Amino acid sequence: MLVVGASLILAGSLPMTVQALDAQRLRTDEKMLARGPDAPTGTRIKALITVGDRIHGFRFESIPDGISFKRTKGGARVFVNHETSRVPFPYPPGPTTDTAFNDFRNAELSELLISADGRVMSGEKVIRAGDGYHRLCSNFLARNGGFQDRPLLFTNEEGIDWVYEDNPATAVNEAKVGWTNATSLEGADGARQIGAVVAFDPSTERSRPIWGMGRHNHENSVAIPGYGHPFLLSGDDAFNQNAPQSQLYAYAAADGDAVWHDDGDLWAFVADDPDINDYYDFLPDGTLSDGGTDPISGNFVRVPRRIATGKNPDGSDMLAADVPASLGGPYPAPPSDGTWQRGPGITSGPGVDGPQWILEHWGDLNNVFQFLRIEDIAYDKRDGRSNVVYFADSGRGLAPAASLGLAPWRSTNGRVWKMVLDENDPTVVNSLSILIEGDDNPVKTLAEVHQPDNLETTETGLLITEDPGSSQHFAAADQGLPNATTARVMHYRFSNAALTAVLEVNQSQDESSRDEDVSMTPGSWGAWEASGIIDASAIFGPHKFLITVQAHTLYVDINNTSAADNVAPAGPDWTWKREGGQLLLVTIPGA
């Protein structure tokens, strides 16, 4: 049973906060965002659609994330990712319905028709759960920079698990997918490792994976305009907590058709100074580990095609032992000492083998720069500055006792980086520097950004959504502290480097228990995150932005029955869940 305010909602029923106004639209009255402490005068918030809302047979699914839109007469086609997967997450050793959770559906891409006055008119799934993609995170609709003749939307798998490639809609494969964890299917017939970029053509509503764009934890793939041909940047949202293992990649091709047919090349960023090669070489006092100061320069180096795709000649996913001698193979198996990612909740045993490890090891051999956890990417929207790129690095979010004042130091709040590409050749990096430094203070410092996630740029600055790590959470007993806050939307102003909290997540709908069989305390502040954000002023008017909220501790629907594809003889157990979330339209004057 789900508690929303003072109202009770039975699992599977329509949320009581949704009122059907007419046959064409719905309205959600409970807003999951509120004005932040620094909200400018005139800030407005309008909830558009909430997880569980139905309209004409369409249901808005859970974990809404990245957003793109395409103008239509009288409004827009708005595309929203759903970061879901039938691979349980988290999946700890000895799972039970109290500790392991699983989404009802694999990842999807929703298309909403929204009128210019902010009414959701209709919705449909244009990438469906049966297509077999997992954890689609951010997305980006490329319409220029070589995509004028063929706009493409790029959506991205964020994860490390092995899954069956077959359509999981069949009962057998659905059960197999449900049993999957990070390593159980390594190298199995018909299995692949997730972490692919998926291209979606809005004109034909067809989609396909672009394997050559790299096999890693993709957060977003963003096309940088100004070079006359597609040049996309993508970051590795690495899960490893012990070492910097996140890279910045580029994909270059002749035109949009070449991208669709995967006829481009993958490139990886390498610093010119071989001794400045990871996140921790940029110290939080503004110096470099060699005594210099930023910025540094660098370039992108081409990644061999087999390493980029992670595919054997027969189309199967490579393991380390499959790397041919011509590429320096066979590669060693991934380490088991915790310096390479394991499955979620797995604390011992070997790291996950497969295309992601192969790309990582190739990067190590070629001194590719190692960030910590690259999230979203955005280019500067001001005239003549599209070669200036910003990207969020969530960092590690470690508590002060394990980070500040120690040698080596460890990341606390994360960073936003600034990269300046050469105006004529995007594979040349004129400078890399830190735009926003969060690691010069402990976690929970109110004035610092807390694990930056998604980005959007405007003429005046950056909008940054937060995904606070567990060290940034405030349990119920701490929510009266002066620095206590939920996740926020921060505004960074180019003119004076001011960082202000313009919006904050509203967790007032948080529940005290999920149902009689799954007893949970209210989620800590910070457990919900503001996620995808995009400037939508071209459709809805000045200073208007679309944004999603992921309400991770609010379940709209749950089921922990012992179905055949859940428990099975001596099998794992988990709770099926549909997390809460919302798409909103906000007005932020001056942003």
N, C-alpha and C positions, 0 to 999 in steps of 0.2 A: 504494500500500500504506500502511496506517495503523498507526502504532505506539501502543499503549495499554499503558503500563507495559512489561513485558517480553514482552507478547503481540503477535503479528501478526494483523491482521484484514484479509482481502481485501475490496476494494471491493465493496459490494453484499451482503456476508454479514452475519449477525447479530452484534452485538458480543459478544465472549466474556465480558464482564462481566455479561451478562444470563443468569440461570438460570431456566428455566421450573419453578416449584415445583408447580403443578398447572394444570388447564385454565382456571382462573379468574384467575390472577394471574401477574405477573412480579416479579422483584426485581432492582434494580440495586445492585451492591455498591460500585462506585467512586463516591465522593461528590465533587461538584464544589464543595462548600463545606466550610470548616473553621472551628473556633473561632477568633475573633479574639483579639488580645492583651488585650482588655478584656472578654472573654466572662464573664458571671456564672456562678457555680457552678450546675450543673444544665443548662447549655446542651446541647442534643441536636440531632443532624442525621440525617435519614433521607432517602435518595434514593428517590423513588417511581417515576419512569420517565425513561428517557434517550432522546435522539434515536436512532432506528433500532429501538427496541424494538417488537415486534409482539405483539398479543394478539387472537385471534379475527379475523384478517385486517386489523386496524387497525394502522397504523404511526404512531408518534409522530414528527412531522415536526420540521424544523430551525427554529432561531431562535425558541424559545419565549419569549413576552414576557408581556403582561398576563394577569391571572388574575381571575376572578370565580367565585362558587359559589352554588348554590341547594340548600337542605336537602332531603334525601330520607329516607325511613325507613331508618335504619341507616347513613346516610352523607351524601354530597353529590354533586350533579352539578357538576363543576368544569370551567369553560370557560377554555381557554388559547389565546391568539393565537399565530400563527406569522407572523413579520415577513419573509416571503419575497416574491419577485417574479421573474418571468422577464425583467425589464428588467435588463441587466447592471449590477452595482454592485460595485466601482468600474468605470468605463468610460473609461479614459484614452485620449488620442489614440494612434493606432497600436496598438490592442489586440492582445495575444497571449495564449496560454494561460497565460503566466507572470504577466501583469499584469491581466487582466480576468476577472471571476468572475460566474457566473450561477447562480441557484437553479434546481433542477429544476422547481419548482412555483410558481404564484402563491400569494397569501396564503390562509390557512385559519384556521378556528376549530375547535379540537378540543373535544369534550365527553367527559370522563372520568367514569365512575362509580367513586367511591372510598369504601370502607367507613370506618366511624368509627375502626377500628384501623389505617388507613393502607394498605389494600390496593387496588391498581388492579384493578377487576373487569372493566371493559370500556371501549371507546372508540369514538367515531365522529366523522366530520367533519360539522359542522352548517353551516359555511360552507366551500365546497369551492373548490379551485383553479379549476375551470371557471366559477365565478361571476364571475371577472374582477376581483377586488379585489387591491390591491397593498400590501405592507408594513404589515399590520395591527399596530399598536403596542400601546398599553395598552388595557384595556377596563374597563367599569364596569357593574354590574348595578344599575339603579335600581329600588328596591322601595318607597320612600316619597317624601315630598315631591311628591305629586301623581301618583305611579305605583302607588298601592296597588291600584287596580282593573286596571292593566295594566302589570306589570313589564316593563321593556325593558332589554336589554343593549346598550350602545353600544361599538362597536369602531371604530378610526380609522386611516385611511390616512396614513402619514407619508412624504411624498415630493413631488417636483415634476415627475415625468416625464409625458409624453403617451403614452397607450396607446390601443389600439382598444377601444371599448366592447363590441363583439360578444363572444360567448362564445369564449374563446381555445382551446376544446377542438378546434376544427376545425383541420385541418393547415395551411390557408392562413393563418388568423389566428394560429395558434401560431407560425408562422415569422415573421410580421410583428411580433408582440409581441417575439420574440427579437431582432429587428433594431433595436428602438426605443431611442433615447436621448432626452435631455430636449427637444430642439427639432425632431426630424425629422418629427413628426406635427402640429405646431402648425396648427390650423385644418383638418386633413384631414377628409374625410367619414368619419363613424363613429368619430372619435377624441375623446378627452377628456383633460383633465389630472387626475391623481390628487390626493388631498388631500381626501377626502370622509369624513363620518361615516356609518357603517353601523349601522342599528338592527336588532337580532335579537330576535325574540319567542320566549322559551323555551317558551311554551305551544304554539305552532303550529310552531316551528322554521322560520319564514319570516324573511327578511331583506330590507332595502331601504335604498338610500342616502337620507339626509336632506340634500338639497342646501342647504336654508336654514340649516343649522348652520354654514355658512361653508366656503369653499374655501381651505384653507391646510394647512400641515404639521401635522396634528393628532397630538398625543401621546395625550391622553385627553380624555374628556368626562364630567364628574362632576356628578351631580345634588345640589344643595345643599338639604337638608330645612328645614322650618320656615316655609315661605311659602304653603302651601296649594295650590300649583300648581307645575309643573315649572319649575325655574330651573337651567340647566346651565352650568357654566363650562368653557372649553376654551382651551388655549394653543397658540400657533404655534411649533412647533419649527423655527425658521428655520435654513437651512443657510449663509446668507451670513456670511462671516468678517470683513467690513470695516466693517459698520455695524450698529447696533441696528435690527432689523426684525422683531421678534417682538411680537405683541399678545396681550392677554387679552380673550377674547370670552365673551359670555353668550348663551344661547338661552332665551327664555321662551315658554310656551304655557299654554293653559287646563287641559289634563290630558294623560294618557298617550296617549289616542287622537289628540289634536291634534298631539302630537309625531310619532306614527307617520305621520300624514297630512301632516306638514310644514306645519302651520297656525300655526306660531309665528313669532317675530321674532328676528333677530340683533342683538346690542348690542355695542359696543366701549368699553373703558375709556379715559377721558380724565381727566387730572388737572385739578383746579380752577385751579391756577397754570399758565398757559400756558407759562411759562419752565422749568418742571420737567416735561419730557416724554420723558425716556429714561433708560435704565439708568445712563449715565455722569453724570447729574445727581445721583445718589446716590454720594458719594465714599467711598472705603474707610476714611476716618478718622471716619466717622459724621456728617459735615456734608453739606449740599446745595451745589450749584454756586452758588446765590445767597447763600450764607453762613448759611442757616438750618439746621435739623436736622429729621430725620424724626420723626413721620410726616407724610404729606401726605394731603389728602382728594381726592375726585373723584367721578365718576359714570359710568354707562354711557349711551351715546348710541345711538339706533336706527340700524341700517345699512339703506339702501334694499334692498328685496327683490331687485332685479336684481343689485345689487352682491354681495349675500350668496350668491345661488345661482350666479352666474357663468354664467347661461344666457340664450341668445337666445330669442325667442318660439317658434322652431321646435324648441327643446330642445337645440340644439347649444351647445357651450361658446363663451363670448365671448372675443374678442381685444380689445386696447385700442381699436382702431378701431371696434369694434361698440358701445361705450358710447354711449347716445343723448344728444342735446343736453339733454334734460330732466334728466339726471343729471350734466351738465357735460362730456359727451363731445363728440367722440371724445377718449379719453385718449392721451397720448404713448406711443410704443413704449418698452419698458423700456430702461434705460441699458445701454451696453456697456462701461462703465469699471470693472466689477467691484463696483459698489455695489448691484447686484441679482443674485440668485442665477442661476448658470448650472447646467448639468448636472454631475453628479459627474465630476470629472477634467477638465472643460473649463475651460481657463485663459484663453481669449480669445474674442472674439465677443460677439454680443448676449445679453442676459439672456433668460430664458424668458418669453414672452408667454403670456397666458391668464388664467383666473379668479383665480389667486393674485396676479398682478401688479395686476389691477384692484382687488382688495380692499386690497392694500398701498397703491396710489396713492390710493384713496379715504381710507384712514387718514391718509396724509400730509397730504392737503388738509384734514382735520378734526382735526389735532393729536392723533391717537390715541397713547397712551403706547407707547413702543417699548422693550421688553425685549430681551434678547439671544437666549435660546433657552429658552423655557418648556417644561419637561418635564411631570412629573406634578403633579396637584392633589389635595389631601385636605382635608376639613373637620374641625374639632375635634370629637372624639367625647365630650367631657365634657358633662355635663348643662347645657343652656341656652347652649351655645357653638357651635352648628352654624353660626352666621353668621360665625365666625372661620375663615378659609381660609388654607391654606399652599400655596405652589407652588414647585417647584424650577426654578431657572434655571441651566442648565449653564455659562453664561458662554462664554468663548472658549478657555480653557486655553492661553493664550499663554505662551511661555517668558519668563523674567524680563527678558532683554535687550530684549525688544520690548514690555514692559508697565510694570513698576514704575519709578518715578522719571522717567517721561517725561511730557510734556504734548502731547496728552492722554494720560492713563493708559489702560491696557488691562487687560481682565479676565484673571485667572489661574485661580482655582479654582472660581469660580461662587458662587452664593448660594441661600439659601432665603428667600423673601419671606413676609410675613404681611399679609393683607388682612382688615379688619373691615367687613362689610356692615351696613347699617342693619337693625335687627331687624324693621322693618315694611316697608321697601322695598329689595329687594336691588339695585336699580339705583343706589342711593346708597351711596357708599363713604366710611365714616367715617374710615378711616385705611389707609394703605399704608406699611409699614416693612420694614426688613431684619431677619429673625429670626436668620439665620446668615450671617455675612460671611466669605467665603473669599478675597476679593480683597485683603485687607490683608497677605498674605504671598505669596511666590513659589510657583510650581507645585512639587509634590513636598514641600511642607511637611507632615510626617507628621500633625500635629495638626489640619490643615485638612481639610474635605471636598474630595474630588477629583471635580469635575463631577457634582453631584447629579442623579439621574435619577428613579427612582420613589419614591413616598412612601406611608407608611401611618401613621395616627394611632392612638394608644391613650389610655387614661386617664392614662398617665404621660408620654407624649412622642411623638416622631416617630421612625420608622424610615426610613432614607434609603439607597437603593442607589446605587452609584457606577458611572458609565460613563466611565472616565478617557480623556481625549483623548491624542493621541500625545505631547504634551509631558509627560504624566504617566507614560509607560511606562518600564520599566526593562529594558534589554537584558541579555543573559546576563552581560556583564562587570560590570554595575552591581548585580546582585542581592545582593551582599554588603554594600552600603552600609547604614548605620544607618536611613535613611529609606525603603529599598526595600520596596515592598508591592505586592500584587496589588489588584484592586478589592475594596472592602469594603462591609459593611452597617454604617452608623453609627447610633447611638442618641442622640437629643437629648432630654434630660430637662427637662420643663417647670419643675420645682421649683428647679433651680439652674443651668440653661443648660449643663450638662456635655455634651460631645460625645465619645462613646467608640466604639471599633471592636469590635463584638460578634461579627461574622462576617467572614471573608475568603474570596475565591474561591481554590479549590485548583486550580492549573494543572499538577499533577503528571502529568496524562495528555497534556500537550502533545507534539506530534510533532516529529521532527527533519527529516522530509521527507514530502511528500504522496504522491508516487510517483516512479518513475524519470524521468518526463517533466516533473514540476513540482518542482523542488528548492527547498525552503524551510528556513530556519533555525527553531529553536523560537521560538514566539511570545514577545514580551516580556511581562514581568509588567505587567498592566493591559490586555492585549489582549482578555482575557475580561471580561465584565461580569456583575454581579448585576443583574437586571432587575425584572420584576414582583414585587410583594410584597403580601400581603393577610392581615389578621388572620382566622384560621380557628378561633379558640378556641370558637366556637359549635358547631362540628362535632367537633373533635378534642381539645378540652380546653384548660385554662388555658395562656396564653402560647404558643399554637401558631400558627405562620404558614406559609402556602404561599409559595414563592419560586421563581423561575426563574433559571437561569444560561445565558448565551449564550457558548459556547466558540468564538469566531470563528476561531481558528487550528487547530482540530481538525476534520478532515473525516471523517465517517463513510462517505461515498461520494463518489467523483469520477468524471468522465468527460470527457476532452478529445478525443474522437474527432471527426473532420471530417464530422459529419453534415450533411445537406443544409440543415437549418435553423440551422446553426452557421456554417460557413465560406462556402459558396456561392461562386459566381464573384466574385472580388475583394471578398468581404464580410468582415465582422469575424470575429474568433476569440475564444474565451474558454474557460474551464474550467467545466463544470457541477459544482456542489458541493452537498453536504448537510452543513452545519455541525453540529458537536456541540452539545449542550445538555442541560438536565436540569430536571425539576420535583422540588422537595424539600419536605419537611415539617420545620420546625425548631421547637425549643422554646427560648425566650429568657426565663428567669425575670425578672420585674420590668419587662419592656419593655411 
